[in-house]
């Protein structure tokens, strides 16, 4: 499965991945006008009537897919918090995707909190892979016994160890090296691609083979 390219939100662009819904969608643009929501009565009895066009640096874009709005100032997003990583693999469980996206939105403010959330996502991923999900280290050990690829094992341990250091004081300070946390997002998607997406696709291709050919393969594999 070809990985979908992530188009980061960019000022004045017609299309990008919406930071609200995560969908690559068309964006409509406009300048922002300020209006008074309710009147303020002054001592003299007058009522203010505040309304003005803000400076051109204040703009707003609206996602055609979810209809939600993005507020920009000086070509940068003020609201919502901008994602700086790829979207989560679509084959991850919805619960894991939620943790992943939350970790992405808080990354700029707190890489440590982001890494801690990704550690939680890893625990849930182990469960999605058929393990108990109670102890990440034991889950990885179990997967290794089942023939886990060494690259996947190393990826899981990088996530586990870095996440542990984010939760408990350790030798890795993710606040000083936020780039390490960005790699964790990549590893979550890498593991999902290799352990979930690719096997699912191969199984789908195999199921499309003629039944008689699959029968011959089964007979071959059952021979002594």
HELIX and SHEET records of a PDB file:
HELIX    1   1 UNK A   94  UNK A  106  1                                  13    
HELIX    2   2 UNK A  111  UNK A  128  1                                  18    
HELIX    3   3 UNK A  136  UNK A  145  1                                  10    
HELIX    4   4 UNK A  150  UNK A  167  1                                  18    
HELIX    5   5 UNK A  178  UNK A  192  1                                  15    
HELIX    6   6 UNK A  193  UNK A  197  3                                   5    
HELIX    7   7 UNK A  198  UNK A  207  1                                  10    
HELIX    8   8 UNK A  211  UNK A  222  1                                  12    
SHEET    1   A 5 UNK A  15  UNK A  17  0                                        
SHEET    2   A 5 UNK A  24  UNK A  31 -1                                        
SHEET    3   A 5 UNK A  58  UNK A  63 -1                                        
SHEET    4   A 5 UNK A  69  UNK A  73 -1                                        
SHEET    5   A 5 UNK A  76  UNK A  79 -1                                        
SHEET    1   B 2 UNK A  33  UNK A  35  0                                        
SHEET    2   B 2 UNK A  51  UNK A  53 -1                                        
END                                                                             
